[in-house]
Amino acid sequence: MTVHHIYPYRSFHRDTLRQQLAEAGIGTLCHYPVPIHRQPCFASRFQGEDYPMAETLAAEELSLPLSPAMTEAEAERVAAAVKAAEAGQAIPQGDPVSYSDISRLTASYGTTLEEAACRVIRSGWYVQGSECRAFEQEFANYCAGKAGLWQLHCVGCANGLDALTLLLIALKQRNGWTAQSEVIVPALTFIATAQAVLRAGLTLRLCDITPDGLMDPMSAATAITPQTVALLPVHLYGRRADLDELSQLADIHGLALVQDAAQGHGLPLDVKSGALQAAFSFYPGKNLGALGDGGAVVTDDGELAAHVRQLANYGAKEKYCHEMPEAFNSRLDELQAALLRVKLTRLDEDNARRSRIAAIYDKALARI
Ligand SMILES: Cc1ncc(COP(=O)(O)O)c(C=O)c1O
């Protein structure tokens, strides 16, 4: 199951192919060219550890253009170009296709985004107001609908890294985890997943991924030690991690399951057992993207949501009454919340468009 955040195409000649596509005016990206254990900041920490599938995908993955604002003709052009290049033929000439044209996507909303922005500007209320509360409720309802649950809670944050960090800190404080407590993260993900674990003052452990780019439950199982407290799967590329298998594994070992859903807006996040606790990013390129930074924690645990909200607001439940000595200022501002409310109404439609573009690639590139 996928919401097609990214279309990952695998090629043995990835870098040459990328260069050829760039010369033909087709923009691509790699997600991600360096796995976590090979990042300069982590290389000494994970010296001697190998995660072969993460290394293979890091070397072969090429993200093809994918955006709800793309036309089907553009997708056909990209697919034809990849096919020609892989067959050693000249790429047919055509118009440029950018990796993700966010200005075109923004323009496709007509004046609705501008109207929402004007409403906030004129209101004179820019932080912690009715737009953020309304968005939290609407996004919680949206996620609950996808998960087949009657209620979820949402707490808006300043960005996805903060959302994941605050979620981990709240769990640490509630469960009495320590600096030695280990959280297992897939070895191929955006760096923020790993950084959140360290920012929360926990120990980072890695496991390998499946060929789909998702946390490999078998590899995660072998990484579990007596110090392990949580599994942190990522819905990489918009693909749903194996939540059934992973929640069962978490259950057997008494671990928390924390979902990095930064790339998974629109996926059903329900788990077989244990709590639903997920962090989202609303970075502009995400399936639900703000026009700036934003993030959120979504959970079925109302107390956990209240704890995250307090952590994100200087440790205060009431103004000027601070119960947490170490807390943060990490809030979703009114402007971004108002814009996200507009974009949320079109998220399913945008995801369906992503899926149509992906289907064109699937069909054209299946047997290369
Ligand atoms: C998998 C993953 N986790 C976390 C993040 C962090 O989100 P943000 O950039 O909003 O801090 C991102 C976003 O780039 C991401 O892709």
The ligand as an ORCA input file, in Angstrom:
! r2SCAN-3c Opt
* xyz 0 1
  C      11.177     10.310      6.767
  C      11.252     11.716      7.313
  N      11.306     11.899      8.641
  C      11.350     13.135      9.173
  C      11.366     14.258      8.375
  C      11.545     15.595      9.013
  O      10.554     16.507      8.710
  P      10.856     18.087      8.654
  O      11.674     18.349      7.443
  O       9.510     18.712      8.589
  O      11.572     18.432      9.917
  C      11.269     14.109      6.986
  C      11.179     15.290      6.113
  O      11.925     15.719      5.358
  C      11.237     12.807      6.428
  O      11.178     12.609      5.106
*
